[in-house]
Amino acid sequence: MKITAYIERDVETGLYVGTVPGIPGAHTQAETLEELQRNLREVVELCLEEMDEESRALIPEFIGVQQLQVRT
């Protein structure tokens, strides 16, 4: 199963933060992208173990990311 994660860098701590939309509790942080990938894989596997088949079938399909120009 392929899972898409949203990754950003916290400007205050410098840590990478990863979240998997559609899977409650699937988020973690790390100092490196490699560590973040390991942490995300572990947390997603744990979350999926706790979900029943019906809930797993409802995980949204990732479509893409868009950048928007907004007035400030």
Buried (B, 14 or more C-beta within 10 A) or exposed (E): EEBBBEBEEEEEEEBBBBBBEBBEEBBBBBEEEEBBBEBBEEBBEEBBEEBEEEBEEEBEEBEEEEEEEEEE
